[in-house]
Amino acid sequence: MAALSAGRAAAAGLLRAQSLGAWRALGTSATLLQQAQAKSHRAEGTFQVTMLPGDGVGPELMHAVKEVFKAGNVPVIFDEHHLSEVQNTASEEKLDRVVDSMKESKVALIGKIHTPMGVQGDLASYDDEGRKLDLFANVVHVKSLSGYQTRHNNLDLVIIREQTEGEYSSLEHESAKGVIECLKIITRAKSQRIAKFAFDYATKKGRAKVTAVHKANIMKLGDGLFLQCCKEVAELYPKIKFDTKIIDNCCMQ
């Protein structure tokens, strides 16, 4: 009799576990279905933007962005993803979801993703994801604001930087104890592409001059190829003035 009771109890427990598993599966399916329906029912004329608040001041900045967009009735839906190497919330699975979201959105707002130097964590491959998406041009507009006195005034310049090769190749190794080799890769194709991007940007934005900043006086082959490509592309844009500056001199201007 005791054995029979124990068998009934085990069977009941198994049924409950199976039932619970079914509910979990059903709950997961329902969640995925709701997400799919939310995307399909997105109001016409609205746009999805991937958002990564990140670390440090990132979450505060992204909160302010959402408040500004809300006040301006901007038709945007934010798809938020929380990644942090500092708080140890990153994983390859999350990185894949972020990349998928970026591919769908075509636009992403990133607060601050900080990877501490010397740490090889899940976000160490964050730059690799940028290369997978081929985000080759980093564009920074530096412009003085009226009414704000700063050390340098009347600034209006745009810095365009290639960020998939060169120092960003991320190819380094220890060839011998205490000896590190870091490879700087320069290719004709990508040098021509970033140069064309810069001249196209200048054309669209009404800029009068493009300056190629380099270190060809020392890196004669690598930066020499980059400089040569810039000069070749510049010939295709006769209306835009082109000049070059060694990086040391450029930083002192």
KAKAMO-V486161 format. One record per residue. PHI is phi in whole degrees, 0 to 359 (none if undefined). Layout:
phi
PHI
PHI
//
This chain:
phi
none
297
295
297
298
296
295
296
295
296
296
297
296
296
297
296
297
297
297
296
297
296
295
298
298
297
296
296
297
296
297
298
295
297
296
295
294
298
290
289
265
301
302
297
94
265
231
272
232
286
232
237
301
75
249
58
280
307
302
295
296
293
297
295
300
296
294
295
297
295
294
269
53
287
284
232
247
271
259
274
226
256
241
201
284
295
269
57
245
265
200
297
297
294
299
296
295
295
298
298
295
296
297
285
285
72
222
221
251
240
288
206
261
250
248
303
298
88
257
253
257
294
273
298
266
300
294
297
296
299
289
299
277
57
278
275
249
261
245
234
261
256
217
290
257
298
95
249
274
232
298
239
248
58
269
202
219
237
256
243
232
284
233
242
215
68
293
266
293
57
243
213
203
263
286
208
304
82
235
251
251
242
269
252
264
235
238
297
300
284
292
293
295
290
294
298
302
296
289
295
299
299
294
291
263
71
275
266
214
238
245
268
260
209
225
292
291
249
269
293
277
295
291
297
295
301
295
298
296
298
294
295
292
301
295
276
232
296
278
250
290
232
216
231
215
290
304
300
294
298
293
268
284
//
